[in-house]
Amino acid sequence: MQKQNFFTGNDDILFHLKHRVDWDLVYNTLDPKYREAVGAVSAEEYRNSWFEVMSTLGEICGTTIADNARTVEEQDISLHNGVVTLPAAIVENMETLKAVGFSAISINPSFGGLGAPFVFEAIGMEMINRACPSTALNACWFGSIAHIIERFGTHEMAENYVTKIAADAWSGSMALTEPDAGSDLGAMKTYAEKQADGSWKIYGSKRFISNGPGELSLVLARKSKEDKGLDSICIFLAPRTLDGKDNFVISKIEEKVGLHGSATCELNFDGSKGWLIGEEGQGFPIMLFLMNDARIAVGFQGIGLMQATFEMASKYASERKTWGKPIAQHELIAEKLFDMECELRGARSMGVQAAFNQAMMYACEGALKRSGISDEEKADLEKRLAKHKQRVRRWTPLIKYYTGEKSFEHARNCVQIHGGYGFTKEYRAEWWVRESLIYSLYEGTSQIQALMCVKDTFKVAVRRPTELIEHALGAKLRSFTGDSLKKELYSLKSIVSSSVLGLLLKITTSNVIPSDASIKDIIKGLASAGKSLTKIEDMHLAMLHAERICELKCLEAIAEALIWDAEVDSTRRKYAERFLYRALPKAAMLKQEIMTHCQVMEDRLAGKL
């Protein structure tokens, strides 16, 4: 395998970190201890320090971890007497990452970490996943667990456990899913009983738990056996062992189609000792906090796979010749490769913006907790915080949905470009197909992301119906003026807005809006629908078209991001042009599907067929 540096050798990552992240804003908002952790006294020094760290990680990913990937996939995980033994190649990869301090990279410096901004954590996850997805899934359980303990646990918990994650490379798991309860938390049966010493005993089983052998598990459970509802759910910290004995039992390792080097386990809790994180009944919002980071991280895992399969396909296509020229020069293959590249760059552009705004959100939250800030500074921080939160909330389901769907498509394209060789294990293209299947599933399926997207879209629409209608009409008018790229973007925005408006009208017309209503009546009707329209479970049409709305929002967001990139570097204009060329007819088709009534599907949903 050709040796590479997955950081310095990736011009697109370097472009975004150099030109699309505001390092002055990051540096000036950070707590001084985060600057001191890398010895930086200016924004430029701070950025360059992290570039050096990422360069080291990129070299490790492009050599040791990538070299071990085939062996990781071929070796087995074993479970004997409750003890999990990982493949030797995974152990080597993890030891290499620990040796360069990866376990501490994103942890608060107060507890021995380096305090990396989330955008670097996300880029790091992309590079590791590009090298070996199993290693990436093992490596993501350091900072994610530490952040929950530090943010919601007690200072004593942080001192006891976050320091061990940073110094001793302890890792953990998030035990959410149960055998009969996945996304439906209302069906969860695991519960806990409070003890006189303040600890809790946990009872129940959890399934599909990534990194189950980790030293810590954050367990989602009800605060008593009898309690029901989301406000009865808590998060408990349960160590893997206590006093030299197992605190909970690993009863099974799942046999999976991919990620063979990651232990996905069933965990059994039978009076297991744990400690409450946060307050009683706060488990659901804590879980959402974790999932938000995780979903962006999974998006970057998907980007890493898209990068790997694009490069593999491009390399093969440039070397494989038919009819006197490389197949990369044949029209059908050339088009497929160019679309893969545009989609990859678009996904990364949107992803970096999501991760940057997530980093700024945390920086603003930290700054607001510091003593001595003026009222003016506080007001500015609160305003910026609200802006960053809004952007993160918009982009999170989109990056998770888009890369979850596109990573599989790109892996399949890679197999197709390899032809018959792609169906063999010699070229490894088939391996990427198997690895790609997970990104649309874990940390919330694509369908869950679509429901989140449409729910938030409708909430904004019914709160500001005038803005929705004006945007739909105004975007169409602006499509006839200005730069050609901007014209096409406004055309796309018009399709998206009118699709949302049309679906809202289909939902509300029979109830609150007459069929011959004026624009004024429509605005009034949508506003009056308000509260009921935010209850996604009551809107079967919205749920039926949720993925179409989500895909439209993805096309819009990525087109925006690629145009922003082109405004910084004109050589990138070609990616925006090609993406919009494909996006506009696709958006029109999605709108047509949304607006066309399908009686057969209606009857099917009603149980008539």
N, C-alpha and C positions, 0 to 999 in steps of 0.2 A: 504494500500500500504506500502511495506517495505521501511523504511527510508534509504536513501543512500547519500553519498557525491560523486557527479558525477566527481569530480576532484581527490581527494585522493583515491577514490575507483576504478579508471580506470588506471590499470597498463600500458596500451599502451600510454596514454597521458603522463604519468610521464616519461616513457622511452624516448619518443621523446624530451621532454623538458629538460631532464637531459643529454641525450647522443647525440642527433642529432642536437642540436642548439648550436652554438659557442657563449657562453655568454661573453667571453673575447672580441671577435670581436664586439659584440653588444655594450658592455659597453664602449669600447675605441673609438667607432665611435660617440656615442651619444653626443648631446649638453649637457653640464653640468647641465642645468636647468632640464633636464629630469631625471638625476640621483638624483638631489636635491629634486625633487617632491616626491620621495619615501624614501628620507633620506639615500641613499646608498653611500658608499665610496669605494666599490670594486665590481667586477663583481659578486662574490658569493652573496654578500649582495643584489645586485640589483635583481638577479634571485630569491633569497629567499623571498624578499619583494613581488614580483609578485606571487610567489607560495602561500603566505598567502592570498593575495587578491583573487586568483583563488579558494583557498580552501573555503573561505567564500561564493563565488558565487556558487561553486559546492554543498555546503550544502543547500543553498537556492533552487537551482534547484532540488535537490533530495528530498526536503521536500515540502515546500510551493507551488512552481510552479508546480511540478509534481502532488501534491495532488489536485490542482485546475483544472487540464487539462480536466477532464470529464465535470465539471461544465461549463468551458469556452465553450466547444463544444456544450453544450445544451442550453446555454443562447443566447438571441438574441441581435443584434445591432439594434438600432432604429434611424430613421431620422425624425425630426419634425421641420418644419420652418428653415431648413438649419442647425440645430444643431444635431450632432451625439452623441448618448449615447452608450457607450461601456458596455459590460457585467460587472457586479459587480466583478466577479472573475478575469477578465483581469485588472480591475482597482486596485484590491488588489495586483496582481502580479507586476504591474508596480510601484506601491507605494513601494513595498518591494525592487525592484531593485533600485529605486531612493534613497531609504534610505541608501543603501550601496554605493552610488555614482556611479552607473553604467553609468548614463548619461554623466558623466565627464571622464570616464575611459580612453578614447583614445584621448582626446582633449589636445591640446598644453598647457603646464603649464602656459604659458604667459597669457592665458585667463581663468585660473581657473581649468584646467584639470590635470590629472595625467600622461598623455603622454604614455599610454601603447604601447609597440611594437605591430605591427599588428598581430604577431603570437598569442599573448594573446587575442586580440580582436576576432580573428577567433576561438580559442579554447572556449572562452566564448560563442560565438554564437552556437557552437556545443552543449555545455552543456544545454543552454536554449532551443534549439530546441529539444533536446532529451526529455526534460521535457514537453514542450508545444509549438508546432510550431507557434500557433497564438501569443503567448507572444514573441517569437523570432522575428517575423515580426514586432511587435510593438516596440521592443527594438533596432532594427538596425538603427533607424532614428535619432540618436543623433550624434555620431561621424561622420557618413558618410556625413551629411549635413554640420557639422562644418568644416570638412576638405576642402570642396569645397569653402566655404565662406572665410576661412583663406587663402587658397592657391591662389585663383583667384580674390577674392573681394578686396575692399579697407581696409585699417587698421581701418577706421571708422566703416565699416560694421562688421568687426571682433569684435571690442569693443562693438558694439551695440547688436549683435546677438549671436556670439559664446559664449560670457560670460553668456548670458541668457540660452543657451543650457546647459552649464556646471553647473551653479548655480541654475537655476530654472527649469531644466529638460524640457525646450522647445524642441519640436521635429519638424520634417518637412517631406516633401514629395518631390519626384522628378517627376514632371509632364511632361512626355515625350510622352506617347502614345495618339493617337487621335482615334475617332470612325472609321475612314477610313484609318488610317496610323499607322502601328505598326513598324516593322523593316524597312519599306520603308520610310525613312525620307523625300525623295523627294516629297511625297504626303502630307506632313504636311501643314496645312492651318492656324494655329494660328500665329498671327503677332502682332507687337507692333508699337507704334508711339511715337517718341521722343518728350518730352515736354520742354518748355523754361527753367524750373527749373532744368533740368538734369534728371528728372525721365522719366518713359515711361508708356504709357497706353497699356494694353494687351487685345487682343480680340481673342476669340476662345474657344474651348472645349477640355478637356482632359478626357480620359477614362481609366479604370483599374488602378487607382492611389492608390497605397498602402499608408496607413496612411494619407488619404486625410484630416482628421480633424486636422493635425498637425499645429502648430503655424506659420510655414513658408512653402512656396512652392518654389522650384526652377523650373522655367517654361521655357521650350524650345519653342522658337518662332522665326519667321522671323523678320528681322529688319524693314520691311515695308510690306504692303499688296501685292505690285507688285513684290517684290524680289523673285528669285528662286535660287536653287542650295544650296549645303552644306555650301558655304562660306557666305550665307545670314542668317544662323542660329545663334541665340544668346541664352544666359542663363540669365534669370531675377530672382531676388529675390523679391517675393511677399508675404508680411505678410498676415496672415489669417484675421486679423482685423486691421483697422486703425481708430483712433479717436473714438473707441467704436462701429464702424460699420463694417459689413462684407465687405471685400475687394474683395472677389470672393465667388461664391455660390456653395455649395455642393448640387447637384440636384438629386443624386441617389446613393444608396448603392447596389453593385452587390450581387446577391444571388449566392453563390459559393458551389461547392461540398465539399470543405474543408476550413481550415483557418477561421472558423466561428467567431472567436474572433478578427479578423483584419478587419478594415473598408476599403474595396476597393471601391473607389468612382469615380463618374463622377464630374468633376469640370468645372464650366462655368466662363469665364472671359469676362466681358463686360465693358471695360474701366478700368480694375483693375490696381491699381498703383503698379509699380515695379521699381527696379533699376538694371541696367546692371551689370553683374558680368563678369570681364575680359574685353576684347575688343570686338567691334562689329565684328561679323562673327566668333567668337572663340567658339561658342556654341558646335559645333560638337566635337572638341578635348577635351573640358571640360567634355562633356558627356562620352566620352571614358575613361577618367581618373576615373570618378565615377564608370563606369560599370566594370572596371578592378577589383577594390576593391570588388564591389558587387558580381561579379561572383565567386571570391574565397570564399567570405562569404557564398554564396548559396551552394557552394561545401561543406562547413563545416556544413551547415544545413542538407544537405543530409547525411553526415557522422553521425550526431546526430541521424537521423532517422534510419540509418542502425544499429547503436549501440543499439537503443531501441528495434528494431524488432528482432535482433539477441538474445538479452538477454531474451526477452519475449518468443521467440521460444525455446531457450535452456532450460529455466525454465520449460516450459510446457512439453517438450519432456523428461526431466529428471524425472518428476513426473508421467506422464501418462504411465501406464503399459499395455502391451498386450503380450500374450503368455509367461507370467512369467518374463518379464523384461521390463525396461523403453524403450519407443520407440526410445529414443536417441541412443540406442545400436543396433537398427535394421539398416541394411546396407544402405538402401535408405535415411533414415533420418540422419544417422551419416554423410554420404557424403554431404548431402545438408547443414548441419550445419557447417561442416568443411570448405566448399567452401564459405559460408557466412562469416565466421570468417577471412579467408584469404583475401577475397575481401575487407572487412571492414578495416583490418590492412593495406592492400596495399593502399587503398584510403586515409587513414589518413596519412600514411608515405609520399605519394606524396603531399598531402595537406599541411602538416606541412612544407615541404621544400619550397613550393610555398609561404606560408605565411611568413616564415623566410626570404626568399630572398626579398619579398616585404618590410618587415620591414627594411632590410639592405639597400634597394634602397632608402627609405625615409631618413634613417640615413645618407647615403652618400650625398644625395642632401642637407640636412641640414648642414653637415660639410663643403661642398663646399661654402656655403654662409657666413661662419664665417670669420671674418677678422683675419689677422695675420698668415694664413697658408703659409707654404713655397711652392716653386715650386715643390719640390719633393713630399710633402704631397698632393698637388693638383693633380699631375700626378697619384699618387697611388689611390686616391679617384675616379678619373675619370675612371681609369681602372676597379676598383671594381664595380663602378656604372654600367658600360657597361655590366659586367658579370652578375650582379644581374638582370638587366633589361632583358637580353636575356633569363635567366632562367624563370623569371616570365612570359614572353611572351610565352614561350614554354608550361609551365604547366597550365596556366590559362584556356584556352579552354578545356584542357584535364580533369582537376579536375571537371569543371562544367559539361562537357559532361558525364563523367563516373559516377559520383554520381547522376546526373539527371536520368540516365537510371537504375542504379543499385538500387537506393533507392526504386523505384517501384517494381523491381524484388524481393528485400529482403522482402518488405512488403507483397507481394503476397505469397512468400515462408512461411512467418510467418502464414498467414491464412491457407495455405495448411497443415502445420505441426499440426495446431490445429484441422484439420479435420472439422467436422460439427460445432464444437464450434467456429471455426474461422468465420463462416458465421453469427454468432449471435453477438449482441452488448455487451453481458456479458463479453467477454474476451478482447474486444477492438482491436483485430487484424484487424478487418475490418476498424476501424477508421484510422489506420496507412496507409492503402491502399489509402483511400481518401486524407489524408494529403500528401502522397508521389507524387501525380499527378502533383503538381505545380513545382517541381524542374527542370523538363525538359522544362519548359515553361518560367517562368519569368527571367528577366535580360538576355534575349537572349535565344531562344529555342536551343535544342540540335542540330538542323540543322544549325543554325547560328554558333554555336561553331565549328561544323564540317567544315563549309566553311572557317572560320578563320584559323583553323588548316591546311587545305590543301593549302590555299593560302600562308601561311608562309612557309610551307614545300616546295612548289614549288619555292618560291622566293629564298630560300637557295640553292635548287638544281640547278637552272639555273645560279645562280651566281658562284657556285662552283661545276660544273658538274664532274670534275675529282675526287673530294672528294666523291661524291655520288657513282660513279662507283667503286672506290677503296674500299669504305666502304662495299659495297654490296659483292664484291669479297673477301676482306680481312676478313670481319666478318665470312664468310663461312669457310675460311681456319682456322681461330682461333678456330672454333667450334670443331676441332679435337684434341685440346691440352688443358692442364691445368685442373683446378678444374671443377668437373662435372656441378656445377651450372653455372659457367662462360661459359662453353661450350654450355649449353642450351641457355644462354642469347645471346651469339654470333650467335647461330642458329636462334634465334628469330629476332635479329637485321638484319641478312642477309635476312630473309623473308620480313621484313618491308622495307629495302632499295631497294630490288629487285622489290617489289610491286610498290614503288614510281617511280623507274626507268622505269619499264614496262609501267606504266600508262603515264608517260611523253613521252615515245617512241610511244605509241599508238596515242597520241595527235599530235606529231610533225612529224611522219614518212611521212605522205602524203604531207607535206609542205616543209620540209627542210632536211630530212634525208632519203637517199635511203634505200630500204629494205635490201640490201646486204652490208650495211655500216660496216666499221671496228670500233673498239673502239675509235680510233682517230677521225674518221668521226662523231661518235655519240657525243663525247665531243664537237667538233667544232659546230655541229648542234644544240645541246642544248644551248650552249653559244650564238649562233646567234639568237636563239628564244627568249632569255632573256626577253626583255621588254613586248612582247605580251603575254608571258606565265604568267606574274604577274597580268594580267587582268582576274580575275576569272570569270567574267561575259561572257567572250568569249570562255570559255572552258566547253562545255556541258558534256563531258566525265568526267572531273574533278569534276564537280558538282554532276554528277550521282553517282560517287564512293566516294564522300567526307566523308560520314559516315564510310565507310569501312576503308579508310585511317586513319580517326580519331580514330577508334577503335583499329587499329593496333598500332598507336602511344601511345594510353593509355596502351595497354598490355606491350609495350616496357618500358614505363616510370615506371609503377608499378613494373614490374619485377626488374628493376634497383634499385628502392627504397627498395624493400624487401631484395635484396641481400646486399645493403648497411647496412640495419638493422642487417642482419645475421652476417656481418663482425664485428659488434660491440658486438653482443650477439649471441653466437652460438645456443642457445636454440630456436632462431627464424628462424633457417634454414628451419624447416619443412614448414613454411608458404611460403617461396620462392620456395621450391621444389614442393609443391602442386600447387601453382599458375602457375609455368612454365609447369607442367604436363598438365594443362588445356589450357594454352595459346598457346602452340606450334601447336597443331592440329587446334585450332580455327584460328590462324594466317594463317596457310596453306590454310584453307578453304576460308578465306577472300581474300587471294592472288589469288586463283583459280577463284573466282567470278570476281575480277578485270580484270584478264587476259583473261577471256572467253567472246567472243563477243556475245551479245544478240541482234539479228536483230529485234526481236519483239519489244523490248524496244526502239530501234533506230527508228523504224517506228512509234511507239506510240508518241515519242517526236517530230517527224516530222509531226504529225497530219495525218498520213496515216491510223491509226487504231482508 
